Amino acid sequence: TLGPDQPVYGVWMPAMHGPADAAGSIEDIAATCVGLVRGIRPAGPYALFGHSLGGLVVYEAARQLAAEGQTIELLGIADALHPDVMGARWAYRHSTRYRVRKLFSRKGLAVVTWRVRQVLGRNPPPPVLVLPGTGAVLDWGATGARERAYHPGPPAAPIALFVSAHYVTAAGSRDLGWRPLMPVTQWCATKEQ
């Protein structure tokens, strides 16, 4: 258990899932988070944790804090694909090979039907999801572009990587693409309930 000398703070930034102008790059989001963290606790040492896109944000936040001379004792990342893995997945899903395979899969007829209805303007518009507290609209395209554009440098702290089975399948590896930046002994697999 954590004692009173180890407070836990959460930074909630729903705008990071919005359009590019809602939050900026991973570096911009991390800088905002660093400012919030330092506003509450001006000096480290820090232990940081982030899930999914938040994992990339805390990775960059740790680098920025270390560049300011702060100590990062631990960097916990859960289910965050390395941007190179995200880029490879995006490129594959937009490839002719993927689309042809999908066309000849069990979903082929449904895919063709949906595309034809889309071209004819007969598909209902997707629901507009507004990010709580921001007024910004959820934009998965901008979020994915933000993730793929980030190029993580060397880690600023020891990394504990927590990985669920779903993300192992998505990435095609247990290290989610982070192996070049961390010793193998630092990753942990988690079981899904």
C-alpha positions as semicolon CSV with decimal commas, in nm:
position;residue;x (nm);y (nm);z (nm)
1;T;0,000;0,000;0,000
2;L;0,099;0,358;-0,051
3;G;0,142;0,573;0,255
4;P;0,073;0,945;0,298
5;D;0,428;1,015;0,183
6;Q;0,338;0,870;-0,159
7;P;0,036;1,061;-0,288
8;V;-0,122;0,961;-0,618
9;Y;-0,247;1,224;-0,862
10;G;-0,434;1,168;-1,186
11;V;-0,414;1,392;-1,489
12;W;-0,719;1,366;-1,711
13;M;-0,679;1,512;-2,060
14;P;-0,972;1,407;-2,278
15;A;-0,867;1,659;-2,544
16;M;-0,577;1,428;-2,637
17;H;-0,839;1,218;-2,819
18;G;-0,968;1,522;-3,007
19;P;-0,866;1,696;-3,327
20;A;-0,510;1,814;-3,377
21;D;-0,591;2,168;-3,265
22;A;-0,755;2,045;-2,941
23;A;-0,436;1,921;-2,777
24;G;-0,144;1,931;-3,019
25;S;0,128;1,667;-3,041
26;I;0,230;1,406;-2,783
27;E;0,510;1,643;-2,684
28;D;0,261;1,927;-2,633
29;I;0,027;1,710;-2,426
30;A;0,320;1,587;-2,216
31;A;0,436;1,945;-2,156
32;T;0,089;2,035;-2,030
33;C;0,093;1,732;-1,800
34;V;0,441;1,817;-1,672
35;G;0,319;2,168;-1,589
36;L;0,021;2,028;-1,398
37;V;0,234;1,774;-1,209
38;R;0,501;2,030;-1,118
39;G;0,228;2,270;-1,008
40;I;0,125;2,016;-0,743
41;R;0,465;1,862;-0,672
42;P;0,745;2,091;-0,790
43;A;1,026;1,841;-0,740
44;G;1,060;1,464;-0,777
45;P;1,133;1,191;-0,754
46;Y;0,835;1,093;-0,966
47;A;0,670;0,762;-1,054
48;L;0,454;0,799;-1,364
49;F;0,192;0,568;-1,515
50;G;-0,013;0,586;-1,833
51;H;-0,248;0,360;-2,026
52;S;-0,271;0,334;-2,405
53;L;-0,223;0,683;-2,552
54;G;-0,151;0,798;-2,196
55;G;0,146;0,561;-2,197
56;L;0,305;0,760;-2,480
57;V;0,225;1,083;-2,296
58;V;0,392;0,972;-1,970
59;Y;0,691;0,837;-2,164
60;E;0,742;1,183;-2,311
61;A;0,658;1,356;-1,980
62;A;0,933;1,152;-1,813
63;R;1,180;1,264;-2,080
64;Q;1,080;1,628;-2,029
65;L;1,102;1,604;-1,650
66;A;1,445;1,438;-1,676
67;A;1,559;1,716;-1,912
68;E;1,464;1,960;-1,633
69;G;1,689;1,769;-1,392
70;Q;1,408;1,579;-1,218
71;T;1,437;1,216;-1,109
72;I;1,196;0,958;-1,246
73;E;1,202;0,646;-1,032
74;L;0,956;0,444;-1,236
75;L;0,773;0,474;-1,563
76;G;0,470;0,244;-1,588
77;I;0,315;0,193;-1,929
78;A;0,007;-0,023;-1,984
79;D;-0,114;-0,139;-2,324
80;A;0,061;0,135;-2,519
81;L;0,176;0,029;-2,863
82;H;0,508;0,177;-2,975
83;P;0,440;0,436;-3,249
84;D;0,632;0,226;-3,505
85;V;0,391;-0,062;-3,441
86;M;0,097;0,179;-3,473
87;G;0,238;0,306;-3,803
88;A;0,287;-0,045;-3,941
89;R;-0,068;-0,144;-3,840
90;W;-0,212;0,170;-3,997
91;A;-0,017;0,115;-4,321
92;Y;-0,131;-0,248;-4,339
93;R;-0,498;-0,162;-4,277
94;H;-0,481;0,093;-4,559
95;S;-0,304;-0,143;-4,801
96;T;-0,459;-0,306;-5,105
97;R;-0,358;-0,646;-4,968
98;Y;-0,560;-0,593;-4,649
99;R;-0,862;-0,467;-4,836
100;V;-0,858;-0,757;-5,082
101;R;-0,826;-1,007;-4,795
102;K;-1,118;-0,841;-4,619
103;L;-1,322;-0,844;-4,938
104;F;-1,280;-1,222;-4,971
105;S;-1,336;-1,289;-4,601
106;R;-1,666;-1,380;-4,435
107;K;-1,723;-1,006;-4,389
108;G;-1,674;-0,933;-4,760
109;L;-2,038;-0,887;-4,855
110;A;-2,106;-0,665;-4,554
111;V;-1,798;-0,454;-4,636
112;V;-1,904;-0,408;-4,999
113;T;-2,261;-0,326;-4,895
114;W;-2,141;-0,069;-4,642
115;R;-1,905;0,096;-4,893
116;V;-2,173;0,118;-5,162
117;R;-2,420;0,265;-4,912
118;Q;-2,151;0,512;-4,802
119;V;-2,087;0,626;-5,161
120;L;-2,462;0,666;-5,217
121;G;-2,498;0,861;-4,891
122;R;-2,733;0,605;-4,739
123;N;-2,536;0,514;-4,428
124;P;-2,646;0,693;-4,114
125;P;-2,386;0,944;-3,998
126;P;-2,168;0,821;-3,714
127;P;-2,263;0,958;-3,374
128;V;-2,079;1,273;-3,272
129;L;-1,904;1,211;-2,943
130;V;-1,802;1,521;-2,751
131;L;-1,507;1,484;-2,516
132;P;-1,619;1,562;-2,160
133;G;-1,517;1,902;-2,031
134;T;-1,371;2,020;-2,361
135;G;-1,639;2,070;-2,621
136;A;-1,399;1,900;-2,865
137;V;-1,526;1,613;-3,078
138;L;-1,367;1,268;-3,046
139;D;-1,143;1,223;-3,348
140;W;-0,983;0,879;-3,378
141;G;-0,811;0,978;-3,703
142;A;-0,630;1,270;-3,536
143;T;-0,552;1,056;-3,231
144;G;-0,394;0,787;-3,448
145;A;-0,198;1,046;-3,646
146;R;-0,074;1,196;-3,318
147;E;0,044;0,852;-3,201
148;R;0,213;0,766;-3,531
149;A;0,391;1,104;-3,549
150;Y;0,558;1,061;-3,210
151;H;0,919;0,937;-3,217
152;P;1,024;0,834;-2,865
153;G;1,385;0,892;-2,774
154;P;1,582;0,699;-2,512
155;P;1,387;0,629;-2,192
156;A;1,438;0,863;-1,898
157;A;1,364;0,596;-1,636
158;P;1,321;0,225;-1,585
159;I;1,007;0,110;-1,766
160;A;0,752;-0,137;-1,636
161;L;0,542;-0,245;-1,932
162;F;0,203;-0,400;-1,853
163;V;0,050;-0,587;-2,145
164;S;-0,291;-0,746;-2,190
165;A;-0,359;-1,032;-2,430
166;H;-0,562;-0,807;-2,662
167;Y;-0,265;-0,575;-2,716
168;V;-0,023;-0,866;-2,765
169;T;-0,248;-0,985;-3,048
170;A;-0,274;-0,633;-3,193
171;A;0,102;-0,575;-3,182
172;G;0,210;-0,925;-3,274
173;S;0,458;-0,932;-2,986
174;R;0,461;-0,927;-2,607
175;D;0,676;-0,614;-2,591
176;L;0,437;-0,405;-2,810
177;G;0,741;-0,277;-3,003
178;W;0,922;-0,128;-2,700
179;R;1,201;-0,391;-2,682
180;P;1,470;-0,168;-2,839
181;L;1,414;0,091;-2,564
182;M;1,404;-0,136;-2,260
183;P;1,555;-0,450;-2,112
184;V;1,343;-0,758;-2,168
185;T;1,321;-0,823;-1,794
186;Q;1,109;-0,514;-1,742
187;W;0,788;-0,621;-1,911
188;C;0,496;-0,798;-1,749
189;A;0,206;-0,980;-1,909
190;T;-0,136;-0,940;-1,753
191;K;-0,428;-1,177;-1,786
192;E;-0,762;-1,046;-1,895
193;Q;-1,061;-1,132;-1,679
